[in-house]
Amino acid sequence: MTQDALVTAARGVFEATGAERIDPAYVLPSDIPLELSGEAVRARLCVFSDHRGTEMVMRPDLTLPVAGQEAERRAAGGDGAKAYTYAARAFRLPATDNDPMEFTQVGFEWFGRDRTPEADAEAFTLVREAVAACDVTPTATEMGDLSVFPAFVDALGLARITTDLLKRAFRQEGGVGELLVAAPQAVDADLQATLDANGAKAAETEFRKVLEARGIPMIGTRSEAEIIAGLRGKAAVHDAGGVPDAARAALSDLAEVNCPAAQAADVLQQIADKHGLSSVSSVIERIARRMEAILAAMPSIADEARFRSGFGRRFTYYDGFVFETFGQNLTSRQPLASGGRYDGLIEGLSRSRASASGIGGMVRPDRILRAKGETA
Ligand SMILES: N[C@@H](Cc1c[nH]c[nH+]1)C(=O)O
């Protein structure tokens, strides 16, 4: 199959559901993708300035502009359940030699449907139908659920600042490992003025002085405000003597979860029982029901899918089920299909003028071609 034939095949699967075709804005103000992409994607955004010097960005995926358009529609009074489908170009700076800067994603986004585990399963199996229509054999699937870590943290009953810090750290590259050491390091002395500064602007000024004194340029993908918030949290946790032992033990067990997806609910339940965290049971129940529905529709997935507690940070907008599917000739950073749930995105993009559940998924025909050992 040529790449065009793959696009047609995948698109046919999504259009057969009755979803509306959409081709939203190519160019977005950069603040939206900057906030909502995880660090891995953020570093790869194609950014430029318009005539006023405002930073703009080429859409790094379709979920963001489709959700942006849907947020506008809902903020203007539109409602109901909506399903969209696209076969459209997205843009990211290549992470490897053989990755293109511009590529096609064929996918769908559903808004305003019930937030059920059965809907998660339906979205997953629809993506897999598109993969099957492309006649490629997946080699592996990774699953995760971004509501698990926050639920465990909440169940631990920690001080608010520690809870916030842990949740934020989970979303960042490197994860929470650094926070789970027994005796956390104090924040360096030269950063004290930043911590003591009054107000965000003053803190940023102090922070820039430290960077200058140390000769460090701001080249990372985290903003100054984010770094300072992280420093504040770390200092507070250090002052409090670190994350309490019982919480560290529970979160360390959680961080290690990497098992066949069909066992995920049981494995998580054992950790919850061991550490006496009964309030996570509804999240676990949801994972069990979702997997049951996926297995009922696709029994063969049992051998292919794994569940990892730390999985799913590529986009910050995900807040529930997430998955990626891989094939031959692709690295672990090059899924040929992926998707997930983002129930908070419409509310975020509309600045709370609207809210609606969201879930979607897509396939990448260029990678499917590679997985099949064919060239464009
Ligand atoms: N936009 C995601 C895939 C997705 C679609 N809908 C939900 N998730 C990506 O590019 O990886």
The ligand as a Tripos MOL2 file, in Angstrom:
@<TRIPOS>MOLECULE
LIG
   11    11     1     0     0
SMALL
NO_CHARGES

@<TRIPOS>ATOM
      1 N1         -2.8390   14.1410   19.3120 N.3       1 LIG1
      2 C1         -2.2230   12.9380   19.8400 C.3       1 LIG1
      3 C2         -3.0620   11.7340   19.5490 C.3       1 LIG1
      4 C3         -4.4750   11.9050   20.0070 C.ar      1 LIG1
      5 C4         -5.5730   12.1610   19.3170 C.ar      1 LIG1
      6 N2         -6.5800   12.3230   20.1710 N.ar      1 LIG1
      7 C5         -6.1400   12.1230   21.3760 C.ar      1 LIG1
      8 N3         -4.8310   11.8750   21.2940 N.ar      1 LIG1
      9 C6         -0.8290   12.7830   19.2500 C.2       1 LIG1
     10 O1         -0.4570   13.4760   18.3530 O.co2     1 LIG1
     11 O2         -0.0920   11.9240   19.6970 O.co2     1 LIG1
@<TRIPOS>BOND
     1     1     2 1
     2     2     3 1
     3     2     9 1
     4     3     4 1
     5     4     5 ar
     6     4     8 ar
     7     5     6 ar
     8     6     7 ar
     9     7     8 ar
    10     9    10 2
    11     9    11 1
@<TRIPOS>SUBSTRUCTURE
     1 LIG1         1 GROUP 0 **** ****
